[in-house]
Amino acid sequence: MRVLIVDDEHLARQAMRRLLADHPRVEIVGEAETIEQAIAAIRETQPDLVFLDIELGGGDGFDLLAALERPPVVVFVTAYAEHAVEAFEVNAVDYLLKPVAPERLAESLVRAERELGLAPPVAKPHIIALRTPKQTVLVPVAEIAALRADGDFTHVFLAGRPAVMIWRTLSHFEDLLPSPPFLRLSRSLIINRDRLRKIEAPSRDSAQVSLDGVAEPMVLGRTAASRLRDALATGRS
């Protein structure tokens, strides 16, 4: 995997080089510290992946991507967490905070390889890590009852435990979780079919589902209720 490092700080570029040296599948093809240098380096080296700082000489990383007709796969590397949502809006593979932890870099490289088609799809996990700013919770997949989107965040409802809000989109979890038993009912809701205990339909336009381990029922709109009924009728989860 051919990698370009773009950062306006020499020490930061050196630090990234040292971290990447532990990954023999990575070839560093160049560095840049300004937008102009980065554009020229990308056109010359055609990298597979760019580690991109937000603040650059002459602008920022978003200006760089806007100036490219076909931007490469990007991992943002910055000291500022407040740009994270904007970073994923431009389809960044990952968003690393300085100083970069080696294990987070390794995760980013795996995600980039999958994005580039350089790695086979991974098996669906039995346990997933739910990372919040204050803690990481290791959760058996079977204990996840439902997931509800909230913009770029997802509320993960756990059986017998408080829900956890994770800075990941619902689509991220849809790719990660096995189907069956997880079923996406709408743009904003995924449920674990194995935890479905009761369905109430007060009208044709809505329904409520009770899930094992979750105190409050989930309210479904007409489309979601229809999808659930179809899945149950055909035996899908």
Secondary structure, DSSP 8 states (H G I E B T S, - for coil): -EEEEE-S-HHHHHHHHHHHTT-TT-EEEEEESBHHHHHHHHHHH--SEEEE-SEEBTEEHHHHHHT-SS--EEEEEES-GGGHHHHHHTT-SEEEESS--HHHHHHHHHHHHHHHT-S------SEEEEE-SS-EEEEEGGGEEEEEEETTEEEEEETTS--EEESS-HHHHHHHS-TTTEEEEETTEEEEGGGEEEEEEEETTEEEEEETT-SS-EEEEHHHHHHHHHHHHHT--
